[in-house]
Amino acid sequence: MTIVIFVFFLGYFSGSIPFGLLLSILLKKKDPRNLGSKNIGATNIARINGWKLGLLTLILDILKSFIPVKICYIFYPDYLSLISISVFLGHLFPFWLKFKGGKGIAVLIGILFGLSYLYGTFYLLSWLLIAYIFKYSSLAAIISSISIYLFTLIQEDINYSWLILFFNVFIFFKHKENIRRLFNKTESKIKFKK
């Protein structure tokens, strides 16, 4: 029970660190909660505060999930699902921000790399390719999330496929407005400030 509590809170608190917001405040940039999509994730940070800060946010959000998952992978492999879920939920629903967090894509990339470099690479390359072709971050996130789920099924990796299905439910929920705008052809394309 002690290990379960430790693993859960390690994941949750690591995932709940709002790097995009913290960097914006520390560097005296625009508050992402008030502009663009009003999201603290890397894409919105890049839109309103420039691609460099967006890229740094992306890297830190990936690392904040990759590190605890990889630590658990090495020392507590029986609790991989628990820490993966807790770090993901920490990012989406951070206590410090009244449970209003990011949409989970960068954190999912970190989790996947922590679980399997193959899955992490597959997801990241899928996202980059789709984003490059269609210029929609949300579309890239949705298609990549579906693709990695199907990929785990093809690999007959049932444990991870159930875990990714869990993540996808939240990712689709967090992207519901983006999905509506995509259907209405009003979704913003990727266009970052310098």
TORKE-991688 format. One line per 2 residues: number of its first residue (from 0); their letters; for each residue z, y, x of N, C-alpha, C. Coordinates in nm, 3 decimals. Example, Ala and Ser with C-alpha at 12.3 -4.5 7.8 and 13.67 -1.06 7.14 Angstrom:
0	AS	0.780/-0.569/1.319/0.780/-0.450/1.230/0.780/-0.330/1.320  0.708/-0.225/1.285/0.714/-0.106/1.367/0.787/0.003/1.290;
This chain:
0	MT	0.000/-0.121/0.082/0.000/0.000/0.000/0.000/0.126/0.086  0.077/0.125/0.196/0.083/0.240/0.285/-0.053/0.270/0.345;
2	IV	-0.124/0.165/0.387/-0.257/0.182/0.446/-0.354/0.236/0.341  -0.344/0.188/0.219/-0.431/0.234/0.110/-0.414/0.384/0.089;
4	IF	-0.289/0.429/0.082/-0.259/0.571/0.062/-0.311/0.653/0.180  -0.285/0.604/0.302/-0.330/0.674/0.423/-0.482/0.688/0.424;
6	VF	-0.551/0.579/0.398/-0.698/0.579/0.401/-0.753/0.672/0.293  -0.696/0.667/0.174/-0.745/0.752/0.065/-0.731/0.900/0.100;
8	FL	-0.612/0.940/0.145/-0.591/1.082/0.173/-0.664/1.128/0.298  -0.680/1.040/0.395/-0.761/1.073/0.513/-0.903/1.108/0.468;
10	GY	-0.958/1.024/0.383/-1.093/1.048/0.333/-1.101/1.172/0.246  -1.009/1.186/0.152/-1.015/1.298/0.058/-1.001/1.432/0.129;
12	FS	-0.902/1.444/0.215/-0.879/1.573/0.281/-0.989/1.607/0.380  -1.043/1.507/0.447/-1.156/1.531/0.536/-1.277/1.578/0.456;
14	GS	-1.304/1.509/0.346/-1.418/1.544/0.263/-1.405/1.679/0.195  -1.282/1.722/0.172/-1.259/1.846/0.097/-1.268/1.972/0.182;
16	IP	-1.286/1.959/0.313/-1.299/2.077/0.398/-1.429/2.149/0.365  -1.423/2.273/0.313/-1.545/2.344/0.270/-1.608/2.422/0.386;
18	FG	-1.674/2.352/0.475/-1.727/2.416/0.595/-1.822/2.532/0.564  -1.907/2.516/0.464/-2.001/2.622/0.431/-1.930/2.751/0.393;
20	LL	-1.827/2.740/0.312/-1.749/2.857/0.271/-1.669/2.913/0.387  -1.604/2.827/0.464/-1.523/2.872/0.577/-1.607/2.946/0.680;
22	LS	-1.723/2.892/0.713/-1.812/2.958/0.809/-1.858/3.093/0.757  -1.890/3.099/0.629/-1.936/3.225/0.569/-1.827/3.331/0.575;
24	IL	-1.703/3.290/0.550/-1.590/3.385/0.555/-1.561/3.427/0.698  -1.553/3.329/0.789/-1.519/3.358/0.928/-1.623/3.447/0.995;
26	LK	-1.749/3.428/0.960/-1.857/3.506/1.021/-1.894/3.628/0.936  -1.813/3.653/0.833/-1.831/3.769/0.746/-1.971/3.773/0.684;
28	KK	-2.011/3.658/0.634/-2.139/3.647/0.565/-2.117/3.651/0.414  -2.225/3.635/0.340/-2.217/3.639/0.194/-2.144/3.516/0.141;
30	DP	-2.067/3.537/0.036/-1.992/3.428/-0.027/-2.086/3.340/-0.108  -2.103/3.214/-0.070/-2.198/3.126/-0.141/-2.157/3.097/-0.285;
32	RN	-2.032/3.122/-0.319/-1.986/3.095/-0.456/-2.038/3.198/-0.556  -2.090/3.308/-0.503/-2.135/3.417/-0.589/-2.286/3.439/-0.589;
34	LG	-2.357/3.365/-0.504/-2.501/3.390/-0.489/-2.581/3.260/-0.491  -2.710/3.272/-0.515/-2.797/3.155/-0.515/-2.756/3.056/-0.623;
36	SK	-2.740/2.932/-0.582/-2.696/2.827/-0.675/-2.544/2.828/-0.694  -2.476/2.916/-0.621/-2.329/2.928/-0.623/-2.262/2.800/-0.574;
38	NI	-2.332/2.729/-0.489/-2.283/2.604/-0.432/-2.245/2.626/-0.286  -2.144/2.553/-0.238/-2.098/2.572/-0.100/-2.170/2.482/-0.001;
40	GA	-2.270/2.410/-0.048/-2.342/2.316/0.038/-2.442/2.383/0.131  -2.498/2.303/0.220/-2.585/2.353/0.327/-2.710/2.423/0.276;
42	TN	-2.771/2.372/0.170/-2.895/2.432/0.120/-2.872/2.575/0.072  -2.767/2.597/-0.006/-2.739/2.731/-0.055/-2.695/2.823/0.058;
44	IA	-2.619/2.771/0.153/-2.579/2.851/0.270/-2.703/2.897/0.345  -2.799/2.807/0.363/-2.922/2.843/0.433/-3.001/2.948/0.355;
46	RI	-3.002/2.937/0.225/-3.076/3.033/0.142/-3.020/3.174/0.155  -2.889/3.187/0.152/-2.830/3.321/0.145/-2.782/3.375/0.280;
48	NG	-2.750/3.285/0.375/-2.696/3.329/0.503/-2.779/3.286/0.624  -2.896/3.231/0.600/-2.985/3.196/0.711/-2.981/3.048/0.747;
50	WK	-3.093/3.001/0.803/-3.106/2.858/0.831/-3.012/2.809/0.940  -2.975/2.896/1.034/-2.885/2.853/1.142/-2.748/2.816/1.087;
52	LG	-2.695/2.901/1.000/-2.565/2.872/0.940/-2.576/2.753/0.844  -2.689/2.742/0.778/-2.713/2.627/0.691/-2.716/2.497/0.768;
54	LL	-2.782/2.500/0.883/-2.790/2.380/0.967/-2.653/2.342/1.021  -2.575/2.442/1.062/-2.440/2.415/1.112/-2.353/2.355/1.002;
56	TL	-2.366/2.409/0.882/-2.293/2.354/0.767/-2.332/2.210/0.741  -2.461/2.183/0.747/-2.511/2.047/0.727/-2.451/1.950/0.828;
58	IL	-2.453/1.989/0.955/-2.401/1.903/1.061/-2.252/1.876/1.041  -2.176/1.981/1.012/-2.031/1.965/0.994/-1.999/1.883/0.869;
60	DI	-2.075/1.901/0.763/-2.053/1.822/0.641/-2.085/1.674/0.665  -2.187/1.649/0.745/-2.218/1.510/0.780/-2.106/1.450/0.864;
62	LK	-2.059/1.527/0.962/-1.954/1.477/1.052/-1.821/1.454/0.980  -1.790/1.538/0.881/-1.660/1.525/0.814/-1.651/1.396/0.732;
64	SF	-1.766/1.337/0.702/-1.764/1.207/0.635/-1.791/1.093/0.734  -1.879/1.119/0.829/-1.912/1.015/0.927/-1.790/0.972/1.008;
66	IP	-1.712/1.068/1.058/-1.600/1.038/1.147/-1.494/0.950/1.079  -1.441/0.989/0.961/-1.340/0.900/0.899/-1.395/0.764/0.858;
68	VK	-1.520/0.760/0.813/-1.579/0.631/0.775/-1.597/0.542/0.897  -1.641/0.600/1.007/-1.660/0.522/1.130/-1.526/0.475/1.185;
70	IC	-1.423/0.559/1.178/-1.289/0.519/1.222/-1.241/0.400/1.139  -1.261/0.409/1.008/-1.222/0.299/0.919/-1.305/0.175/0.945;
72	YI	-1.432/0.193/0.975/-1.522/0.081/1.005/-1.470/0.002/1.124  -1.413/0.074/1.223/-1.363/0.011/1.346/-1.224/-0.050/1.326;
74	FY	-1.133/0.026/1.263/-0.993/-0.015/1.258/-0.950/-0.078/1.124  -1.010/-0.035/1.014/-0.971/-0.086/0.882/-1.094/-0.124/0.800;
76	PD	-1.171/-0.220/0.845/-1.298/-0.254/0.777/-1.281/-0.299/0.632  -1.163/-0.346/0.596/-1.141/-0.389/0.458/-1.134/-0.272/0.360;
78	YL	-1.122/-0.150/0.415/-1.105/-0.032/0.330/-1.224/0.063/0.337  -1.338/0.011/0.375/-1.458/0.095/0.389/-1.500/0.159/0.256;
80	SL	-1.497/0.081/0.151/-1.535/0.135/0.020/-1.439/0.245/-0.023  -1.310/0.224/-0.001/-1.209/0.321/-0.040/-1.228/0.453/0.032;
82	IS	-1.244/0.449/0.164/-1.257/0.575/0.237/-1.390/0.642/0.208  -1.494/0.563/0.184/-1.624/0.622/0.150/-1.616/0.697/0.017;
84	IS	-1.552/0.635/-0.080/-1.537/0.698/-0.211/-1.447/0.821/-0.203  -1.337/0.811/-0.130/-1.242/0.923/-0.124/-1.300/1.044/-0.051;
86	VF	-1.374/1.021/0.056/-1.434/1.134/0.129/-1.543/1.199/0.044  -1.615/1.118/-0.031/-1.720/1.169/-0.120/-1.660/1.253/-0.232;
88	LG	-1.555/1.201/-0.296/-1.490/1.275/-0.404/-1.420/1.400/-0.353  -1.368/1.394/-0.231/-1.306/1.512/-0.171/-1.405/1.625/-0.156;
90	HL	-1.527/1.592/-0.120/-1.631/1.694/-0.104/-1.675/1.750/-0.239  -1.693/1.662/-0.336/-1.738/1.706/-0.468/-1.631/1.781/-0.546;
92	FP	-1.506/1.737/-0.529/-1.396/1.794/-0.608/-1.278/1.833/-0.518  -1.295/1.935/-0.433/-1.187/1.976/-0.343/-1.074/2.049/-0.417;
94	FW	-0.953/2.007/-0.390/-0.836/2.066/-0.453/-0.829/2.216/-0.427  -0.863/2.257/-0.304/-0.851/2.397/-0.262/-0.942/2.491/-0.340;
96	LK	-1.050/2.440/-0.395/-1.148/2.525/-0.463/-1.154/2.494/-0.613  -1.039/2.456/-0.667/-1.028/2.423/-0.810/-1.128/2.314/-0.849;
98	FK	-1.146/2.220/-0.756/-1.229/2.101/-0.777/-1.378/2.133/-0.794  -1.420/2.250/-0.742/-1.562/2.289/-0.746/-1.619/2.282/-0.605;
100	GG	-1.681/2.170/-0.573/-1.732/2.149/-0.438/-1.883/2.137/-0.431  -1.929/2.067/-0.328/-2.072/2.051/-0.306/-2.132/1.942/-0.395;
102	KG	-2.259/1.913/-0.368/-2.331/1.815/-0.450/-2.338/1.678/-0.386  -2.288/1.665/-0.263/-2.267/1.532/-0.206/-2.373/1.476/-0.114;
104	IA	-2.482/1.547/-0.092/-2.592/1.490/-0.015/-2.558/1.478/0.134  -2.513/1.587/0.195/-2.479/1.582/0.338/-2.368/1.481/0.364;
106	VL	-2.269/1.479/0.276/-2.157/1.386/0.291/-2.204/1.242/0.274  -2.296/1.219/0.183/-2.351/1.085/0.165/-2.426/1.040/0.291;
108	IG	-2.499/1.132/0.352/-2.568/1.099/0.477/-2.468/1.054/0.583  -2.357/1.128/0.596/-2.254/1.091/0.692/-2.192/0.957/0.662;
110	IL	-2.166/0.931/0.534/-2.110/0.802/0.493/-2.205/0.689/0.530  -2.333/0.708/0.498/-2.432/0.603/0.525/-2.444/0.575/0.674;
112	FG	-2.442/0.679/0.755/-2.446/0.658/0.900/-2.321/0.586/0.948  -2.206/0.615/0.885/-2.082/0.547/0.920/-2.084/0.400/0.884;
114	LS	-2.152/0.368/0.774/-2.160/0.228/0.729/-2.270/0.152/0.800  -2.384/0.217/0.818/-2.501/0.151/0.876/-2.599/0.257/0.927;
116	YL	-2.631/0.253/1.055/-2.726/0.349/1.110/-2.863/0.333/1.045  -2.895/0.212/1.004/-3.022/0.188/0.935/-3.027/0.263/0.803;
118	YG	-2.920/0.253/0.724/-2.916/0.319/0.594/-2.913/0.471/0.609  -2.835/0.519/0.705/-2.828/0.662/0.729/-2.962/0.720/0.770;
120	TF	-3.030/0.652/0.860/-3.161/0.696/0.907/-3.263/0.692/0.793  -3.261/0.585/0.715/-3.353/0.571/0.602/-3.337/0.687/0.504;
122	YL	-3.212/0.718/0.470/-3.187/0.825/0.373/-3.229/0.960/0.428  -3.189/0.989/0.551/-3.218/1.119/0.611/-3.368/1.142/0.624;
124	LS	-3.440/1.041/0.672/-3.585/1.054/0.687/-3.654/1.067/0.551  -3.603/0.995/0.452/-3.658/1.006/0.316/-3.642/1.147/0.264;
126	WL	-3.523/1.201/0.281/-3.496/1.338/0.234/-3.586/1.438/0.304  -3.595/1.429/0.436/-3.676/1.524/0.512/-3.823/1.517/0.472;
128	LI	-3.874/1.396/0.454/-4.015/1.378/0.419/-4.045/1.436/0.280  -3.961/1.405/0.183/-3.984/1.453/0.047/-3.966/1.604/0.038;
130	AY	-3.865/1.656/0.108/-3.842/1.800/0.109/-3.959/1.873/0.175  -4.013/1.815/0.279/-4.126/1.876/0.350/-4.252/1.878/0.262;
132	IF	-4.275/1.770/0.190/-4.396/1.759/0.108/-4.387/1.846/-0.017  -4.274/1.838/-0.088/-4.264/1.904/-0.219/-4.188/2.036/-0.217;
134	KY	-4.111/2.061/-0.110/-4.036/2.186/-0.093/-3.922/2.203/-0.194  -3.876/2.092/-0.251/-3.761/2.096/-0.342/-3.647/2.015/-0.283;
136	SS	-3.537/2.081/-0.252/-3.421/2.011/-0.197/-3.364/1.912/-0.299  -3.356/1.956/-0.424/-3.298/1.871/-0.528/-3.382/1.746/-0.552;
138	LA	-3.513/1.762/-0.554/-3.602/1.647/-0.574/-3.588/1.548/-0.459  -3.577/1.602/-0.338/-3.559/1.516/-0.220/-3.429/1.438/-0.230;
140	AI	-3.324/1.505/-0.277/-3.193/1.439/-0.293/-3.199/1.327/-0.395  -3.262/1.354/-0.508/-3.268/1.256/-0.616/-3.351/1.134/-0.576;
142	IS	-3.470/1.159/-0.522/-3.558/1.047/-0.485/-3.498/0.967/-0.370  -3.439/1.034/-0.273/-3.378/0.964/-0.159/-3.260/0.878/-0.205;
144	SI	-3.183/0.929/-0.300/-3.068/0.854/-0.351/-3.112/0.728/-0.426  -3.218/0.741/-0.503/-3.273/0.623/-0.571/-3.330/0.525/-0.469;
146	SI	-3.399/0.580/-0.370/-3.466/0.496/-0.269/-3.366/0.415/-0.187  -3.255/0.478/-0.148/-3.157/0.405/-0.065/-3.090/0.296/-0.148;
148	YL	-3.072/0.322/-0.277/-3.015/0.218/-0.365/-3.109/0.098/-0.372  -3.237/0.124/-0.393/-3.336/0.016/-0.400/-3.347/-0.056/-0.266;
150	FT	-3.334/0.021/-0.158/-3.342/-0.039/-0.024/-3.228/-0.137/0.000  -3.107/-0.102/-0.045/-2.994/-0.194/-0.029/-3.013/-0.320/-0.114;
152	LI	-3.076/-0.305/-0.230/-3.105/-0.422/-0.313/-3.206/-0.513/-0.244  -3.308/-0.453/-0.183/-3.407/-0.531/-0.110/-3.341/-0.605/0.006;
154	QE	-3.244/-0.538/0.069/-3.171/-0.599/0.180/-3.068/-0.702/0.132  -3.055/-0.712/-0.001/-2.956/-0.802/-0.063/-2.814/-0.770/-0.017;
156	DI	-2.789/-0.640/0.000/-2.658/-0.592/0.043/-2.581/-0.546/-0.082  -2.530/-0.642/-0.156/-2.471/-0.614/-0.287/-2.351/-0.520/-0.278;
158	NY	-2.266/-0.537/-0.179/-2.147/-0.452/-0.166/-2.186/-0.305/-0.152  -2.282/-0.277/-0.065/-2.323/-0.139/-0.044/-2.407/-0.087/-0.160;
160	SW	-2.482/-0.174/-0.226/-2.564/-0.128/-0.338/-2.476/-0.082/-0.453  -2.366/-0.150/-0.478/-2.271/-0.106/-0.582/-2.208/0.028/-0.543;
162	LI	-2.175/0.042/-0.416/-2.114/0.165/-0.367/-2.211/0.282/-0.383  -2.335/0.261/-0.346/-2.436/0.367/-0.355/-2.468/0.399/-0.501;
164	LF	-2.465/0.300/-0.586/-2.484/0.325/-0.730/-2.374/0.417/-0.782  -2.252/0.394/-0.737/-2.139/0.480/-0.773/-2.166/0.624/-0.730;
166	FN	-2.209/0.642/-0.605/-2.240/0.776/-0.554/-2.352/0.841/-0.635  -2.453/0.763/-0.669/-2.568/0.818/-0.740/-2.533/0.872/-0.877;
168	VF	-2.437/0.810/-0.943/-2.393/0.861/-1.074/-2.344/1.004/-1.059  -2.264/1.030/-0.957/-2.212/1.165/-0.934/-2.320/1.260/-0.884;
170	IF	-2.409/1.210/-0.801/-2.518/1.294/-0.750/-2.608/1.341/-0.864  -2.640/1.251/-0.956/-2.722/1.290/-1.071/-2.646/1.388/-1.160;
172	FK	-2.516/1.365/-1.177/-2.435/1.457/-1.256/-2.433/1.596/-1.193  -2.415/1.602/-1.063/-2.409/1.730/-0.992/-2.545/1.801/-0.990;
174	HK	-2.651/1.723/-1.005/-2.786/1.781/-1.001/-2.848/1.794/-1.140  -2.768/1.784/-1.244/-2.825/1.784/-1.380/-2.899/1.914/-1.411;
176	EN	-2.846/2.027/-1.365/-2.915/2.155/-1.387/-3.044/2.161/-1.306  -3.041/2.108/-1.184/-3.162/2.103/-1.101/-3.269/2.018/-1.167;
178	IR	-3.228/1.905/-1.223/-3.322/1.816/-1.291/-3.386/1.886/-1.410  -3.305/1.960/-1.484/-3.359/2.035/-1.599/-3.461/2.139/-1.552;
180	RL	-3.428/2.209/-1.443/-3.520/2.311/-1.391/-3.647/2.248/-1.334  -3.635/2.129/-1.276/-3.754/2.060/-1.225/-3.849/2.027/-1.340;
182	FN	-3.796/1.980/-1.451/-3.879/1.948/-1.567/-3.940/2.074/-1.628  -3.864/2.185/-1.621/-3.914/2.312/-1.676/-3.998/2.390/-1.576;
184	KT	-4.011/2.335/-1.455/-4.087/2.399/-1.347/-4.031/2.536/-1.309  -3.898/2.547/-1.313/-3.832/2.672/-1.275/-3.739/2.653/-1.155;
186	ES	-3.739/2.534/-1.097/-3.653/2.506/-0.982/-3.701/2.584/-0.860  -3.606/2.639/-0.784/-3.640/2.715/-0.664/-3.683/2.622/-0.552;
188	KI	-3.789/2.662/-0.485/-3.835/2.585/-0.370/-3.755/2.624/-0.247  -3.762/2.540/-0.146/-3.690/2.567/-0.022/-3.754/2.687/0.047;
190	KF	-3.676/2.791/0.060/-3.722/2.912/0.128/-3.600/2.975/0.192  -3.584/2.952/0.322/-3.463/2.995/0.389/-3.479/3.130/0.458;
192	KK	-3.370/3.206/0.457/-3.368/3.331/0.534/-3.360/3.299/0.682  -3.409/3.392/0.764/-3.401/3.372/0.909/-3.260/3.399/0.958;
